[in-house]
Structures are given as C-alpha cells and as structure tokens.
Amino acid sequence: MIRRIALAAFLVALSVGGFGCDFGFPTPPIVPLTSSQVSQVLACQHIIKLQGQNFLTVKLTDVEACLDEVLAVQLPFENGLGTSATYQAGLTKARLDCYNKFQHIGAVSTTMIDSIVSACAPVESIILPPSGYDPLEFGVLAELAKSVPSAGGPFTNVTELAGAICEAKEEAVDWMLFTEVPRMGNLLDILDEDTTGGPFGFVVEHGVEVPNIPLDDRCNEDLIFGP
C-alpha cells in the first residue's frame, strides 16, 4: 500500500506558492552544453511530458470505465430492477473487467518509469545537479521538498525523479475521479464485497477511498520524501 501523505503535503506547499511559479532563469552554465547535450535534455523533458500524459489518460479512462460498469450493475439492483442472479452475474463480469484494467494501469506505470529513466539517464548529471546550472529546474523543484517536514532531501537520480512524477500523476487522477464520481469509495467496496483483502482494495487519502492499483514499485514518493 502506497503512502501519499508526504507528497500531498508537498503539493499543498506548491499550491500555496502557486503552481507554475516563475523560478527565474537558471544560473548560467560555467561550461555551456553542447548541441548534443541540449538535444538530450530536450528529449528528456519531452518524454517526461509524453509518458506522464499517457499514464494519466490510461488510468483515468480505465478506472472511469470500471466504475461505470459497477454502477450500471448496482443502480438497477438497489432500485428493485432485475434479479439477484442477474446482479451477481453482472458483478462477476465487472470484477474481471476491472481487474484487467487495473493490471493494465500497472503495466503502463512501468512503461512510463522505464521510458523516463532511459531518456533522462544520459543527462542525469545535468538535470539533477547538486548546484550550478539547472536547465529544466528539477533541481530547484526538488529543493522545495525541504520545506516539507517529512522531506528526505532533493532528487538524487532519474529513477527517483520518475517515481515522483508517477506518484504525482497517480494522485492527480485520484482526485479527478473522486470529484466526478463521489460514490467511488462505495463502488470499490462493492467490487471487494466490503472486504479490504480483495484485488480491488483501496487506500484512504484525506478521508477519501481511492483505488489501490498495483503500480510499479518505483512509483513511490517515499524514495524522495522520506519514510
């Protein structure tokens, strides 16, 4: 079960300062990047955005479809429409469909992290510098984590960076889902037959039940923001 308290606090801290805030120009490089290095840095940023967008889209679409299917079975039944046998058959199908969708989301999270690591590893020492030139400003972003009590320090490698990006996308989708489907927690309970040990177990974020989807183990902000 992934714990998201530290990341949530970090996102709140950022929201107070303002998302998209202007960090200003990076400190000028002592040794300018070569044309090849510039291309690699741009490729890294592009893959981060491309893969992040793909993961967000896949998770949102798959979980929405899962919740829609459960609701389409549950709503008629609780209004006295259909038989118990029809209801149970519908839930059996929904559970299989949702299970496959959740596994798909997990696979996409691995693809995202692998792609980001592959694209950004060649320029790791450039985009995550201990000091000096910070062309994508991931360095200054990571430094902001120090304002969070549970922060463990700045990003130290691109695998940690990819994990943090994955987790940020994960939590963003959860809040989107809750906003559009307030009954999400109840529908997840129905999938798990009101137990916490089934394949559709949930985690609680700020009092809200969200899907506990089996993501890649690297998709975990604890790598960056401490235990």
Buried (B, 14 or more C-beta within 10 A) or exposed (E): EBBBBBBBBBBEBBEEEEEEEEEEEBEEBEEEBEEEBBEBBEBBBEBBEBBBEBBBEBBBBBBBEBBEBBBEBBEBBEEEEEEEEEBEEBBEEBBEBBBEBBBBBBBBBBBBBBBBBEBBBBBBEBBBBEEEBBBBBBBBBBBBBEEBEBBBEBBBBBBBBBBBBBBBBBBBBBBBBBEEBEBBBBBBBBBBEEEEEBEBBBBEBEEBBBBBBBBBEBBBBBBBBBE
